[in-house]
Amino acid sequence: MNAKPPATKMSHKKIVAVLLFFIAFLLFYGVFSFRDAMASSSAENLFFKSQSHAYDAFVEISNPQSEVLSIGFAADVEMLNFGIVPSGGNYARKVIHISNSAKHRARVLFEAQGNIKTLVEFDDTTYLIEPRASEEVPIFLRTQNSTLAGNYSGKIIVTKIASKNALSNIFIKWL
């Protein structure tokens, strides 16, 4: 009996599965290592290029019941200074302009850090920007009735992950 075993077909499937797993690992490992390496402002691998910028964020929360109500604003460019915001359900809004001048898609991630984190709200923390497109991203600072008066600060981390080729351009929407 010289019948060929069906193991040959199975081994081809295993090889394809291993190759697909390896490609997925390379794609996603590089992306997540970008997000963890906040000390560097940029990183790159075979598929993606990442750039991060940390904007200082600041707000002074006032207590309208115990003080003369004062509302402040700031026009800083390199800092997200929300000014003076009364507690009790009030808010301030800042806008960050993001753009993608590359020929492939880019994913932009937003994250708040520090004691200001509990007050910061994003419409969305992840944006997919098409090639040669731009978008304005609002960042809100909202107070509650329970928000204590005082100074709050931290950072808003903006990370842009850009596709470097057509293959990574396919996968970037799932990052």
C-alpha positions in Angstrom: 0.0 0.0 0.0 1.7 3.1 -1.2 -1.1 5.6 -0.4 0.1 9.2 0.3 -0.8 10.3 3.8 -3.1 13.4 4.1 -0.5 14.9 6.5 1.0 16.9 3.6 -2.1 19.1 3.3 -2.1 19.6 7.0 1.5 20.6 7.1 0.9 23.3 4.4 -1.9 24.7 6.6 0.4 24.7 9.6 3.1 26.5 7.7 0.6 29.1 6.5 -0.7 29.5 10.1 2.7 29.9 11.5 3.7 32.5 8.9 0.5 34.5 9.5 1.1 34.4 13.2 4.7 35.6 12.7 3.6 38.5 10.5 0.9 39.5 13.0 3.4 39.3 15.8 5.9 41.5 13.9 3.1 44.0 13.1 1.6 44.3 16.6 4.8 43.9 18.7 6.3 46.9 17.0 3.2 49.0 17.6 2.8 48.1 21.3 6.5 48.7 21.9 6.0 52.3 20.6 3.3 52.9 23.1 5.4 51.6 26.0 8.5 53.5 25.2 7.3 57.0 26.1 10.8 58.3 26.9 11.6 58.4 23.2 9.7 60.8 21.0 9.9 58.5 17.9 10.4 54.9 17.0 10.3 52.9 13.8 10.1 49.3 12.6 9.6 47.6 9.3 5.9 48.4 9.1 5.2 51.5 11.2 6.7 54.8 12.3 5.6 56.3 15.6 5.9 59.8 17.0 4.8 60.8 20.5 4.4 64.3 22.0 3.5 65.0 25.6 1.6 68.3 26.1 1.7 69.7 29.6 -1.9 70.1 30.9 -3.0 72.4 33.6 -6.2 73.7 35.2 -7.2 75.6 38.3 -10.5 74.5 39.8 -12.3 77.2 41.7 -15.1 76.7 44.2 -18.0 79.1 43.2 -19.7 78.8 46.6 -16.8 80.1 48.7 -15.0 82.5 46.3 -15.7 85.3 44.0 -16.4 83.5 40.7 -13.5 83.9 38.3 -13.2 82.2 35.0 -9.9 82.2 33.2 -8.7 81.2 29.8 -5.2 80.7 28.3 -3.9 80.8 24.8 -0.7 78.7 25.2 0.5 76.8 22.2 2.8 74.2 23.7 0.6 73.6 26.8 -3.0 72.7 27.3 -3.8 75.3 29.9 -7.6 75.1 30.6 -7.4 78.2 32.7 -9.7 78.6 35.7 -12.8 76.4 35.7 -15.5 76.4 38.5 -16.4 73.1 40.0 -20.0 71.9 39.9 -20.5 70.5 36.4 -18.6 73.1 34.3 -16.2 72.4 31.5 -13.5 73.9 29.3 -12.5 72.9 25.8 -9.3 72.8 23.9 -8.6 71.6 20.4 -5.6 69.8 19.0 -5.2 69.8 15.2 -3.8 66.5 13.8 -2.8 65.8 10.2 -1.4 63.1 8.1 0.8 64.2 5.2 1.9 60.7 4.4 0.6 58.5 1.5 -0.7 55.8 4.0 -3.1 55.9 6.9 -2.1 56.9 10.4 -3.6 56.1 13.8 -3.5 58.8 16.4 -3.9 57.8 20.1 -4.7 60.2 23.0 -4.1 59.5 26.7 -4.2 61.7 29.8 -1.8 61.3 32.7 -1.4 62.8 36.1 -4.0 64.1 38.6 -5.8 65.9 35.7 -6.6 62.5 34.2 -9.9 62.2 36.1 -11.1 65.5 34.7 -10.1 65.0 31.0 -12.5 63.6 28.5 -12.0 62.8 24.8 -14.7 62.3 22.2 -12.6 59.3 21.2 -9.1 58.2 22.2 -8.2 56.7 18.8 -8.5 58.4 15.4 -7.8 56.9 12.0 -6.5 59.7 9.7 -6.6 59.0 6.0 -3.7 60.1 3.8 -3.3 63.8 3.3 -6.2 64.5 5.6 -6.5 66.4 8.9 -8.9 66.5 11.8 -9.5 68.7 14.8 -9.8 66.8 18.1 -11.6 68.4 21.0 -10.3 67.7 24.5 -12.7 68.5 27.3 -12.0 69.2 31.0 -15.2 68.5 33.0 -15.8 69.2 36.7 -18.3 67.5 38.9 -20.1 68.8 42.0 -17.6 66.7 44.0 -14.5 68.1 42.2 -12.3 69.8 44.9 -10.9 73.3 44.3 -7.2 73.4 43.5 -4.6 73.0 40.8 -4.6 69.9 38.6 -1.8 69.0 36.2 -0.5 66.2 34.1 0.2 65.4 30.4 -1.8 64.7 27.3 0.1 62.1 25.3 -0.5 62.2 21.6 1.0 59.2 19.7 0.8 59.1 15.9 1.4 55.6 14.4 1.9 55.9 10.6 1.8 53.0 8.1 5.0 52.7 6.1 3.7 50.4 3.4 0.6 48.9 1.8 0.7 45.8 4.0 0.7 47.8 7.3 -1.9 50.2 5.8 -4.3 47.2 5.8 -3.7 46.4 9.5 -3.5 49.8 11.0 -7.3 50.2 11.4 -7.2 47.3 14.0 -4.5 48.8 16.3 
